[in-house]
Amino acid sequence: MLSQILKLLIDVVFGLVTYALLLRFLMQLLRAPFRNPLGQAVIALTDWIVKPLRRVIPGAGGYDWASLVAAWLAQAAWLVALFAVFGAGFTLLSGGGLGYVAVAALLRLAEVALWILIVAVVAQAILSWVAPDGPLSGLLNALTFPFLRPIRRVLPPIGGTLDLSPLVVIVLAQIALMGVQRLGILVLGAFALA
């Protein structure tokens, strides 16, 4: 039971930071507004690491590379913490172990990004019915419309009112999740054989 509590605490602390950092990157990438409660919370949770990293890793090409690198570092630290407490301990400090963590963190970030998309699509669909002009509507629209728009061009609303594009995006994101997980098994399995 103690190990379950410890794992829960590690997951909550590192998960909160990792998801917030990746959400910050995605919000800037998709030009989502930060002037809302979630945007302000993301800034408050991530400024402590993003601002110092920006001195070393400047933004380029319209991308906030410091946020993405910080998200990757947080995900890698999360994996190392789990390994240190429950797994192989500090054998990860070898070159192969560090490469494994680096690749695993990258693959896990891809999964996290897909989960953020799924949650944003579900939240946007629900809020479009109950509070279409709520404080999160601009944020959710910015996060979801780049994915919904191409599907809406191909699949118009049924009967003029029933929009199935959120369902299609969720199904495609789930398929992409399966692909990333399968890729992880193949790539990380190669590290085990090396």
N, C-alpha and C positions, 0 to 999 in steps of 0.2 A: 504494500500500500504506500509506503514511503517513496518507493521509486516512481510510482504513478503520480504522486503529488509533485515530486521533483521534476518529472518530465512535463507535467502541466505547467509549472512555473517557468521552465525554460521555453516552452512553446509560446506561452502568452507574452513573455518579455521580448524574445527575439522576433516572434511573429508580428507583434504590434509595430516594432521598429522597421522590419523588413517590408511589410505591406505598406506602411506609411511612406517609406522612401521610394518604393516602386510606384505608388500612386502619385507621388509628387512628380516623378519623371514623366509618367503617362499624362498627367494633367498639363504639364508644360508642353509635351510633345503634341497633344491634341488641342492646345490652346483653350483649355477649360478655365473658367474663371475661378480665382481663389477667394473672391469676396463672398463667401458663404460659410456656414458653420464648419462643414467638413474641410474645406480648403484652409481655413484658419487653424483647425486642429492639426492638419498635416504639416503646415509650416511650423507650428509650435513644437511638434514631435520630432522634427527633422533638422531644424536650423542648427542645432548643436554640432552636427557632423557635416552638413552640406556646406555651410559657410566656410569653415576652415579648409575643406577639400577644394573649394573653388579657387583658392589661392594656388593650388598645385595643379588642378585639373579644370581649366577654364571651359566654359561652354563654347561650342563651335557648331556651325551649320544649323543653328536654331535648336540645338539639343543641349539639355542640362546634363552633361556627362558626369558631373560630380554626384548628382542624385543617383544616377544609374550605378556608378562605381560603388557608392555607399550602400546601395541596396544589395549589390553582389557581395560586398564585404560582410554585411550583416547576415546574409544568408549563409555565407561560408562560416562565419563565427557560430551561427546557430548549429550547423552540422558538426563543427568541431566540438562544441559544448555537449551535444548529444553523444558523440563518439567518446569524449573524455569521461563522461559520467557512466555511460551504459555499454560502450563498445570496446574498441581496441585500445582505448587509452591514448597515450601519446606516441604510438607507433606511426601516427599520421605525419609526424615531423619529417619523415623520409621524403625523398623527391617524388616517388610514386604516390604516396599518400596525399601530398599537397596537390598534385595534379588531379587526383581523384576528387578531392574536395572542391577544387576550382571548377571542374567540369560539372560535378553534381550540383554545385550552387548555381551555375548558369542554367542547367536544365530545370532546376526547381524554380528559378525566377521566371522561366517561360510558363511553367504551370501556374504560378502565382498571378502572372499577367492575364492568363486565360480565366482564372477564377474571378479576378477583378472585373473582367468583361462580363462574365455571366451574372455576377451580382448586380452590376450596373444596369444591365439590360432588364433583369427582373424588377429592380427598384424603379427604373424609368417607366416600365410598363404599368406597374401598380400605381405609381404617383401620377401618371398621365390620366388615370381615371379619377383619383380622389383629390389630388392637389396639383393640377397641371401648371400652375404659376407659383409653386412653392419655392422656398429658398434654395433647394437643391436642383431645381429643374434645369437651370443653365448648365450646371456641372454635369448632370446625367446626360443631357442632350449632347454636350460636347464629347463625352466619353463614348456614347453609343451611336450617334448619327453616322460617323464614317463607316460603321459596319452595317447599319440598317439601310442606309441610302441605296447601295447597289442592289440589295435584295428587293427593296421596294420598287425599283425600276423593272425588275423581272416579274415579281409577284405582287400585283396590285391587291388592295384590300378586298376581301370577299364580301359581296353585297354592299360595297361602298363603306363599310364600317369596321369589319373584323380584319385587323392587321396581323398577319401571321409572320411578319418579318422577325419579331423578337424570338419566336419559337425556332425559326430557321437558324438565327445567329447562335442561339443556345445549343442547338443540335450540332452545328458546325464546330463550335468551341469545344464541345464534349469530344467530338471526333479528333480534333487537334490535340486535346489532352491525352487521349489514348495514344496518338502518334508520338507525342513527347515522352510519355511514359515508356513506350516500346523502344524508342531511341535511347532512353536512359538505360534500359536493361541491356541493350546491345553495346553501347559505348562503355558503360561502367563495368559491364562484364568483361570487356577487353582489358580493363585495368587489373581485374582480379587474375587474369591469365598471364599478365606481363610480369 
